Amino acid sequence: VNPVVYIGLNNSYQNYGRIQSYGIEGEMTANFKTWGGFANVSWIRATDLTSRDFVTEHQEDFIGMPSIKVNGGLYYKFWKFEIAPSFTYIGDRHFQTA
């Protein structure tokens, strides 16, 4: 993938580098008459073909993006109401080092 960046100074778009990654994502849900829930997880890594501007020094993690993310939630229905709390865990974000 070649990301396109908007340049506001001259109102134009420019191709900028290359992004290539691999990863995995999975989800599980349960739905019953009055209650249910879900959980999902995703994991991503950059390949060595990704432009160096987008990855950390060791070229495994994308800059500013977590390598793992987990979401989950439940719901309970009663009368005309539904309670549905959820959570999101975002792993460590990585930045460039000098």
trRosetta pair geometry for C-beta under 8 A, 3 or more apart (Angstrom, degrees):
i j d omega theta_ij theta_ji phi_ij phi_ji
1 18 7.1 133 73 -161 47 60
1 19 4.8 -31 72 66 101 93
1 20 7.0 159 22 -76 77 57
2 15 4.8 0 155 -157 123 110
2 16 7.5 139 178 50 79 38
2 17 7.1 169 -144 90 69 40
2 18 5.8 -38 -95 -100 69 64
2 19 7.7 161 -95 18 20 77
3 15 7.4 130 80 -155 42 57
3 16 5.5 -44 85 65 92 88
3 17 6.4 4 38 67 100 89
3 19 5.8 58 -33 -9 105 121
3 54 7.9 131 5 -84 141 139
4 13 5.1 12 176 179 111 115
4 14 7.1 154 -156 73 65 29
4 15 5.9 -41 -99 -94 69 53
4 16 7.2 126 -125 13 20 87
5 13 6.9 155 77 -156 38 64
5 14 5.5 -27 62 63 90 83
5 15 7.9 115 16 -138 80 8
5 16 4.5 23 -5 -6 121 140
6 12 7.7 165 -155 91 54 33
6 13 5.6 -36 -99 -99 57 75
7 10 5.7 4 115 46 114 84
7 11 7.5 -62 90 1 73 8
7 12 5.0 -8 56 64 109 79
7 13 7.1 178 12 -94 82 21
7 14 5.7 43 -25 -4 120 113
8 11 6.8 21 -153 -77 36 51
16 51 7.8 -126 145 54 65 168
16 53 7.7 -76 160 80 100 148
17 50 7.7 39 161 -179 114 62
17 51 3.1 -85 -157 6 115 164
17 53 5.5 -125 -75 47 152 118
17 54 6.2 162 129 -24 154 115
18 49 6.4 -68 118 145 130 83
18 50 6.2 -149 102 -133 78 40
18 51 5.0 127 40 -33 66 94
19 46 7.6 -84 -154 -128 73 99
19 50 5.4 26 -131 -128 44 100
19 51 7.2 -53 -64 20 55 91
19 54 5.9 -87 -95 127 93 173
19 62 7.9 32 -140 -110 111 122
20 46 7.2 91 79 -162 57 67
20 47 4.6 -44 105 41 103 119
20 49 4.5 5 41 81 142 110
20 50 5.2 -145 40 -65 71 78
21 44 5.4 10 171 -172 136 102
21 45 6.3 160 -158 82 85 41
21 46 5.4 -54 -100 -104 86 45
21 47 6.3 -164 -99 -10 28 84
21 50 7.0 41 -63 -67 72 132
21 62 7.4 -28 -90 -50 132 120
22 44 7.5 162 88 -149 32 60
22 45 5.8 -16 63 61 77 92
22 47 6.4 74 -8 -58 96 102
23 42 6.5 41 153 179 130 83
23 43 5.2 -173 -157 97 95 57
23 44 3.6 -38 -77 -99 145 59
23 45 6.2 157 -76 13 81 65
24 42 7.3 -172 94 -146 47 53
24 43 5.4 7 51 53 81 99
25 40 6.9 19 -178 178 88 107
25 41 7.1 -171 -144 94 54 49
25 42 4.1 -4 -105 -106 94 89
25 43 7.6 -174 -74 23 56 59
26 40 6.4 -170 97 -146 46 71
26 41 5.9 1 55 53 85 84
26 42 8.0 171 19 -79 52 54
27 38 6.6 -7 -172 -171 100 103
27 39 7.1 170 -150 90 57 45
27 40 3.8 -17 -101 -97 83 107
28 38 6.9 165 87 -152 51 56
28 39 5.3 -2 55 57 95 89
28 40 7.3 173 18 -78 58 60
29 36 7.0 21 177 172 85 114
29 37 7.2 -171 -149 96 56 43
29 38 4.5 -14 -104 -102 81 89
30 36 5.2 -168 101 -150 65 76
30 37 5.5 11 51 49 98 76
30 38 7.6 -169 22 -73 63 49
31 36 4.1 7 -109 -112 49 147
32 35 5.5 4 62 63 109 66
32 36 5.6 172 21 -71 67 82
33 77 8.0 -112 136 58 57 121
34 76 6.4 23 148 -159 86 64
34 77 4.9 -131 -152 59 63 86
34 78 6.8 50 -161 -71 118 66
35 74 7.0 -4 -171 -178 98 96
35 75 6.4 178 -147 91 54 59
35 76 4.8 -5 -102 -104 96 68
35 77 7.0 -153 -68 16 48 74
36 74 7.2 172 94 -153 38 58
36 75 5.6 -2 58 52 78 96
37 72 7.1 15 176 -177 107 83
37 73 6.1 -169 -149 99 76 49
37 74 4.1 -26 -95 -102 108 65
37 75 6.9 176 -79 12 56 66
38 71 7.5 -3 112 115 101 96
38 72 6.6 -168 96 -142 58 49
38 73 5.7 7 51 53 87 84
39 70 7.4 -9 -169 -173 89 91
39 71 7.0 170 -150 92 44 57
39 72 4.3 3 -106 -106 80 96
39 73 8.0 173 -74 19 54 51
40 70 7.3 176 91 -150 47 50
40 71 5.1 2 54 55 88 98
40 72 7.6 179 20 -74 54 58
41 68 7.1 -13 -170 -166 95 91
41 69 7.1 165 -152 86 50 51
41 70 4.9 -8 -104 -105 84 79
41 71 7.8 -168 -73 24 43 63
42 68 7.2 166 86 -149 52 46
42 69 5.1 -2 54 55 95 95
43 67 6.2 23 -155 154 71 77
43 68 5.1 -6 -101 -100 80 78
44 62 7.2 -10 114 0 119 120
44 65 7.3 -36 76 133 131 127
44 67 5.9 -140 63 -147 64 58
45 60 5.6 -41 -154 -173 100 77
45 61 7.2 -60 -131 -83 63 49
45 67 6.5 33 -79 -142 65 112
46 50 4.4 -64 -172 15 112 154
46 54 7.0 166 -119 109 145 102
46 55 4.7 -137 82 -101 168 125
46 59 6.2 -113 96 173 119 63
46 60 6.1 155 49 -176 87 19
46 61 6.5 167 7 -102 108 1
46 62 5.5 133 -53 -62 117 75
47 50 5.8 128 61 -18 63 93
48 59 5.7 56 -109 142 66 141
50 54 5.5 -96 165 72 112 120
50 55 5.3 102 101 -36 126 127
50 59 7.1 163 61 -162 103 92
50 62 7.7 -94 171 -94 161 84
51 54 5.4 79 73 6 85 104
51 55 7.7 160 87 3 46 96
52 55 6.3 -81 -142 49 38 94
52 59 7.2 -58 -114 -96 72 103
54 62 5.9 -31 157 -140 89 83
54 63 6.0 -144 -175 18 38 101
55 59 4.8 58 127 -130 143 53
55 60 7.2 132 -169 36 118 22
55 61 6.5 135 -155 78 78 41
55 62 6.0 -61 -100 -104 65 42
55 63 6.4 -154 -107 -27 11 84
56 59 6.9 -138 72 -55 62 23
56 60 6.8 -31 55 49 109 66
56 61 4.7 23 4 63 123 93
56 62 7.8 25 -17 67 82 1
56 63 6.3 145 -61 -76 65 74
56 94 4.7 -58 -62 151 132 131
56 95 7.3 71 -103 82 97 16
56 96 6.5 -169 -124 -97 56 47
56 97 7.3 43 -163 2 88 90
57 96 7.0 108 -47 -150 81 62
57 97 5.3 -43 -30 45 131 101
58 61 7.6 45 68 15 94 86
60 67 7.9 3 134 -97 93 139
61 65 7.4 -168 176 73 83 82
61 67 5.4 -79 -118 -61 100 113
61 94 4.1 76 116 23 138 158
62 65 4.1 7 87 43 115 122
62 67 7.9 148 26 -81 81 72
62 94 7.2 130 78 57 37 111
63 94 6.2 -97 -114 97 42 82
63 95 6.0 65 -149 -124 88 41
63 96 5.9 -7 -111 -41 129 83
64 93 5.7 3 -153 -175 30 118
64 94 7.4 -75 -19 66 24 55
64 95 6.9 61 -61 -91 62 73
65 93 6.5 135 53 -133 6 87
65 94 7.5 -26 57 36 54 86
66 69 5.7 115 86 -63 125 85
66 90 4.8 -179 -16 179 157 80
66 91 3.9 138 -170 61 117 79
66 92 6.3 133 -125 68 87 31
66 93 5.4 -64 -67 -78 70 66
67 91 5.7 -60 53 85 67 144
67 92 7.5 1 19 64 92 78
67 94 7.6 40 -32 -14 99 120
68 89 8.0 -14 121 112 94 100
68 91 3.9 75 58 -27 85 142
69 88 7.1 -12 -172 -170 94 93
69 89 7.0 167 -156 87 46 62
69 90 5.5 -4 -114 -112 87 64
69 91 6.7 -108 -66 3 49 88
70 88 7.2 159 86 -157 53 47
70 89 4.3 5 55 51 100 107
71 86 6.9 5 -175 177 89 111
71 87 7.2 174 -150 89 48 53
71 88 5.1 -11 -103 -105 78 77
71 89 7.8 -155 -68 25 37 67
72 86 6.6 179 97 -155 42 72
72 87 5.5 -3 60 54 86 90
73 84 6.3 33 170 176 120 82
73 85 6.4 -166 -144 104 82 46
73 86 3.1 -25 -93 -104 118 90
73 87 6.9 170 -75 15 70 58
74 84 7.0 -161 94 -142 46 52
74 85 6.2 9 52 59 86 81
74 86 7.7 178 20 -82 50 60
75 82 5.7 1 -171 -179 109 105
75 83 6.7 163 -152 85 56 49
75 84 4.0 -6 -102 -102 92 90
76 82 7.0 165 81 -154 41 59
76 83 5.0 -5 55 56 93 97
76 84 7.8 -172 22 -72 56 55
77 81 7.3 167 -151 92 53 49
77 82 4.8 -20 -100 -102 74 87
78 81 5.8 -12 69 64 73 93
78 82 7.8 150 23 -89 55 42
78 83 8.0 6 18 0 99 98
90 93 7.5 9 144 -50 110 95
